[in-house]
């Protein structure tokens, strides 16, 4: 270790795995945003809570910033290390610690991959219901840091509903054991909830106790083609009133074009501006008839133009691929991503305003809309035209984001629904949070991390 700070760390924690090879710095220093050039000081891979605490104490003394790191699948730059930070990767702390059949909780280390959590829960006849396309790579710690949402929020809520307890190393190195799996705990501020969604700026999650639940009854998956946005909202209201929805996801014809070009199979012929993949509980004939009746009513009202219902698990997976494959299919176009939310009722007016604004100011840019319409959450990807340089493209997208932030403010929405603020959205935090709220958030950060060593530059400018 040529850097004296790293030599000191290695001396204090002789068993700590430390990486300094250029390839490792590059690999661990970036997340899925790919916009920043990684430049971390080193990568630390602790194997125990004591090592995490030791690193945090060292960082406070040496004034080295730490970037807590999981699967690095984030889309807001929250796990980027571009300024000589120490990346603290939790990937070696990836075990199931225990299962409690009475409490129906699974206690895990933070580096465990979401899909492994799903498998472990299924092994006990239960489910952990937070789910999204990056399930095979993202870590549970990262999902907690961003209060991840995903495709089943409409039925189960966000990550914060499913965290029964958290062990956290705060920015001052103290180990906090928050809520300890309790269902009821009316004893003051819920610091566990404060940690969830704090993007690694208050503490490092070193253990999480997750609530599990019963698997849902058998479900069915339907793809719908819709003629306009108004129809989308009417069909959502109709299906929600009649069925037990597990998911209600939308995408546009532009998104479909990209996902088909990327190998997904077309399921509905013809041109339609909007599509929905919906999954609903259909345990018995009555539920299936209700679904058919809702579909027919939608068709009679002119709100549904066409639809298919999956007849097998393979077909259901193929329909889901049309929605879940969108992010991957857009990746070659270097998309600039936005992830916004408004109240469901405000969606049509917000979309109308935003689409007319973009049509007027940027008639030639390719914008792809998709997302969790049933949660009021839209993903907006602006695709990079070949003709624009990276720098000009980012400048243009920053302007689009400014328009978006202003429009969201008028509609009472949020600039980040489920991806977090990170680096990407920190300049727009004020469009969603008042000055008083931001001042209080800064104050909270100061209490947990007095020297500002945890993920500095993320969340706040
Ligand atoms: C989703 O597909 O739900 C995502 O969160 C990814 C959004 C994106 O790629 O912009």
Boltz pocket constraint, residues with backbone or C-beta under 6 A from the ligand:
constraints:
  - pocket:
      binder: B
      contacts: [[A, 75], [A, 132], [A, 133], [A, 150], [A, 323], [A, 324], [A, 326], [A, 327], [A, 337], [A, 338], [A, 371], [A, 379], [A, 380], [A, 381]]
      max_distance: 6.0
